[in-house]
């Protein structure tokens, strides 16, 4: 094998990468293709403590031979190899997305088993441009324009400034051959169409445009990092108001919404431009709407002026409902804002919303539908089915924190039933709405 040249683009990129710490173990994802093969060799030659990981998707005949070639390369380099072959059915959805999901799950396991601090992926400058063009075709912001991030969690990409031509030269100097995936020639895949048709046409018409697109993507990446840092600052400042959200530059606002979504249990990436547009529109002054449904059973809403992303799944709502109980004692009259004073004797029970419920609120005129009472109290739609209700026999006596039925309210000056709901209801998972105590007749101590 030839003596490596220290000015080679591959070695420069890996040696200078701030994503890789010399001395810290790194797991190299090696498919057997030229890019990942070059990455493994470059990590080895620059003195990194490297372990290789190969996942056999078992999608094509001969995939076991590719795995064997990766094993031979690792043996020649003296590098440990962790390998796995798919045996379970592919997840539903597109073939590429399903394969990617299984591959990343394997890499997470391999990293944990090897004790590596990072997983190095072999995406190149060409991949950056292709990704940016695909995102631009679909409509994107800064995050899409960057093509792909240099790092996400434990996954790092140290070759984003290395071109495939550099990779070929690197391998040719060492006399190393690699596997060419036939999928890279199949025009049914969008990335292949961009790589083999769209970008060559642009380059013929405007020579140098591919490298200019790469430069623009890298600038977008740096701007995106700035937006993420500002969003992290804003998110750490406590509850977020709608006014504060719309006052932010849009890239920062989008990153704040991403952080709220992930914090609420959403997957990343999981939101589209239309999701962000709908959430920002709802936060702006005007009529707005009831909320925005998001992937993963989550919902964006604004309560008062506070922005929330909450779990609206039925299972979680039922779990919350099961935790409610009543606490009843005798009381001469007090000012407890979380209690209602009801006349006795009474057959009290706690229940939940059902069709046809009405009450005559203290201080109001006539009876009203429970639905209208909840709407007027700004109780969010997703909280109404689990908002606990107190019944006297079959009659609705109290909507905690909202309204007390005049026919059930204690007479001033008489001993009453001091009734509390444990826990006191608050909207969804964030205690951000301050509920007023129901108006009751004045009573003497």
N, C-alpha and C positions, 0 to 999 in steps of 0.2 A: 504494500500500500504506500502511496506517495506521502512525502512529508507534508503536513498541512501548512497552508499559507495563512499567516495571521491576519492578512488583510482581506480574506474571503468574507463576503457579505454574511454568510451563514454563521461563521464563527464570531464575527463582530457583533451580530445581533444577539446571539446567545450569551457571549461574554459580557456584553454591556447591559443586558436586560436588568432592570430594577425589579422585575417580577420574580426573579430567581435569586435566592441567596446561596452563595458558594458555601458548601459545607452542610446545607440543609438538604435532606433527602427529597428528591423530586420523582414523581411517577410520570413516565413518558407514555402517552397513548400512541401505540404503534399499530396502524392498520395493515402495514406491509407496502403501502404506496410510497411514492418518492418523497413526498413532503415529510411524513412521519418517520421514514427511514433516515432522512437527512437530519431531522431533529434529534433522534436518538444518538446518532454518531457525533453530532456537534456537542451535545450535552456530555457525552463520554470524553471527547477530546479537550473540552474546556475544564475538565476536572470536577464535574458535578457528581454527587452521590446519586446515581440514577438507577431506577428500577423500571423495567418495561412492562406494559400491560397490553395484551391483545385480546379482542373480543371477536369470536367467530360467529357471525350472524346466521350461518348455515342457510343462506338464501340462494347460493349458486353452487353448481357442481364444481368441485375443485377447491372449495374454501378451506378444506383441511390441508391442502398442499400449501396454501398461502400461510396458514398458521405454522406449518413446518419450516417454511423459509424464514419466518420471523424468529423462530426458535434457533435456527442455524446462525442467524446474524447475532443474536444475543450471546450464543455460546462463543462465537469468534471474538466478541468484544469483552467477554467475561462479565456480562450484565445479567442480573437475575430477571426472570420473566414470570409474570403471572398471566395465565390464560384461562379462557372459559369459552365453551361452545353453547349456543342457544339450544334449549330443549323445550321450552314453553312456547305456546302459540304467541304470535305477534299481537300486541294491543291493537284495538280497532282504530281505524283512521288511515291516513296516508302511509304508504310503505316507508318513506324516508323518515317521517315523524316517529313512527313506531320503532324503527331501528335505532333512531337517535335516543329515544327514551330508554331502551334496554341497554344501549352502550353506556350512557351516562350513569345508570344505576350500577352497572358492573364497575365502572371506574371509581365510583364512590366506595364500593366494597374493597376494591383492590388497594385504594389509597389507605383505607383504615388497616387492612391486613399488612401492608408494607411499612406503615409508620411514616409515610411521606407527608410533607407539609403542603405540597401543591401538586396539581396534575397539569402537565404541560401538553398543550394541544398544538398541532402543526398547521394552523391556518396561516396563509401567506398574504402578501399585499394584493395579489390577484383576488383572493377570497374577499378581502375588504371591499374592493371595487365592485365585485359581483353582488355582494350583499347590499351595498349602498344603492346600486341600480335597481335591484329587485324591490327594495323598500321605497325608493322614489316612485317606481311604477305604481305601487299600491297607495302612495301618499304617506308621508312620515314626517317626524320632527327631527330634532337633533340626534336622539337615540338611534333612529333608523339611518340617518345620514352618515353616521360613523361606521356603518357596515357591520361591525361587531365590536364588543368591548375587549380591551386588552386583558381584563381580568374580571371575573365574577365569582365571588366566594373563593373556593380553592382552585378554580380552573384559571389557568394563565395561558396567554398566547404570545410568546416572545418573538414570533417570526412575522409580525404584521407589517414590517418594513422590508421584508425579503421577498423577491419575486421568484416565480417558478423557474425562470431562466437561471437565476442564481442557484436554485436547488439542483437543477440538472447539471450545471457546471461542477458543483460541489461533489455530486455522486460520481460523475465521469472521472474526475481527478483521482478518485479512490477505487475506480473499477468496480463499483457496487451497482448491481442491477436491482430493480424493484418491481413490484406488482402494479400493473395498470388496471384499475377497476373498470370493467366494461360499462358500468352504470354511468361513468363520466362521458360516455359517447351517446347516451340515450336522450334524444331530443324531447321525449315526453316529460322530462324534468325541467322545471323553469330555470334552474341555475345553469344547466347545460346549454339551454337555448341562449341565455345571456352570454355565456362564455364563448360559444362557438359561432353565434350568429350576430347578436346585437353589438357586442363590444368590438369585434373585428370590423364591422361596417362603420361604426363611429370612428375607429382609429384610421380607417382608409380615408374617410372624409375630412377628419380633423386630426392629423398626426400628433401624437403626444397627449391626446385627451384622456387616455386611460391613466397616465401618471398624474395628470391634473386632477382627475376625479379622486385619485388616491390621496393627493395632498389636501383636497377639500374635505375628504372624509376624516383625515387625521386632525384637521383644525376643528371640525364638528365634534370630534371625540374630546378634544381639550375643553371646548365650550360646554359640552355635556357634563364633564367632570366638575366644572365650576358650578353649573346649575345644581348638580347633586349635592355639592358641599353647601350651597346656600339653602337648599331645601332641607338638608339635615339640621342646619342651624334653626330654621323656622319651625321645623317639626318638634325640636327639643324645647321650644318656648312655651309649651302647655297647650290647652285647648285652642283649636283653630276656628276663627270666625269666618263667615262667608265674605265679609268685607276685606279681611286680610288676604284671603285666597285670591280674590279677583284683582287686588292691588299688586300682586306679584307679577313679574315677567312670566309669560306663559310657560316657557321651558321649566322655570322653577316651580310654578304651580303644578305642572304635570308630575314632576318628581315628588312633590309633597303628596299628591294623590296616590302615586305608586306606593309610597311608604305607608300611608294609611291602609291601603288595600292589603299589602303584605302583612302588616301588623294585625289586621282583622282575620287573617288566615288564608288570603288569596295567594295563588301561585304566581311566580314571576318567571318570564313575562306572561301576563294573562289578560291585559287590557288593550283595546284597540283605540285608534284615534277617535272613533265615534263615541266610545265610552267617555274619554276625556272631554270631548266637546260637549256632550250632554251634561256632564257634571259641572263644568265651568258655566254653562248656560243657566243651569239651575241656581248657581251661587250668585249670579248677577241680579241687580235690582229688576223688579218686574213681577209679573204674575207667577212665573216659575212653574212648579209642578209638585207632584207628591214624592218623587224620588226617582232614582235610576237603578234598575236591576243590573247586577254585575255577575260575572261568572263565579261559580263556586258557592251559590246560595247566599251571596252577600248583596247588600243594598246600600246605596249612597243616599243620604238624606240631610236635610238641614232642619234642626230643631231650635226654635228661637232664631238665633243668628249663628249657632254652632254647627260646624260641619262634622258629620259622622259617617263611618262605613261600618255597618252592623251585620250580624248574622241573622238572616231571615228564614233559615231552614226550619221546617216543621218540627223536626226531631229536637232541635235545641229549644224551641218554644215550649214543647210539651215538658221537657226536662225542667225548665224554669217554673212552669205552672205547678208541677208536682211539689215544689219546695214551699208553697204558700200555706200558712196556717193562721188561725185566729187566736187572739189573746183577749179574754173578757174578764173584767173585774167590776166591782161595785164602786161608784164614784159620786161624791156630793156635787161634782162640777169642778172642772179645772181648765187650764189653758193649753193642754198638750196639743200642739199643731198636727201631730201625726195620728190623733185619735178622733173617733166620733163618739158622741154621747147619745145613746139610743134609749128609748123608753122600754121598760120591762113590764112584765116578763116577755121574753122573746125566744123563738126557736131559730137561733142564728147559725148560719152555715156559709161557707165560702164556695163560690162557683165562678163560672166564666161566661162570656157572652154567648147568647143564643138568639135566634130570631124572635121578634115581638116584645122585647123588654122595654119598659117605659118607667119613668119616675116623675115625681113632682118636686123639683129642686127647691130647697129652702131659699127664699128670696126671689124666686121666679114666679111666673104666672102660668098656671095650668100644667098639664103633664107634657113630657117631651120624650121622644125616642132616645134610647141609649146611644144609638149611632150618632145622632145630632149633638148630644152632650159631649161625646168623646171628640168629635171633630172640632167643636167650638173650644174645647180645652187644649187643642193642638196635640192630642195624643197621636203619634205616628201610626200609620196604617198597620205596620207589621207588629205593633205592640198591642193592638186592640183585642185580639183573640186571647191573649194571656194576661190581660189586665184583670186582677182579681176583683170580684164583686161580692158584696155581703148581702145575703138574703135573710129575711125574717119569714120563715115558712116558705111560701112560694113567691113572696113579694120582694122586689129589689129595694133594699133599704139604704145602701151606701155604695158609692163609687169612690174608693179611697183616693184622696188627694184631688178629687174633682167635684163631686156633688153629693149632698145628703138629702134623702127623701123627706119632705116636710111631714108626712104622716108617720114616719119612724123617729123623728127627732125628739129628744127628751124635752119635757116641759121645764121651763126655767124655775129653779128653786127646789125641784124635786130630785131625790136620789135617782141616778141613771146608771146605765150600763156603759162602762168605759171600754170601748172596743178598738183594738189595734190589729192591723194585718202584719204578720211577720213572714218574710221581710216586706217592708213598705215598698210598693211598686215604683220603679223608675224605668224610663224607656230603655229597652234593649240592654246592651252590655256596658253602657257608659253612663255614669251618674252625672249628667250635665244639665238636666232640666229641673228647675226649682219649682215644685208644685205648691200652689196656694192651698191652705187648709180650707175646707168647706165652710161657708157662712152658716152659723148656727144662731138660734135665738139667744139673746143675752141672758146670763144666769148669775145669780148671786153666789158668792163663795159658800 
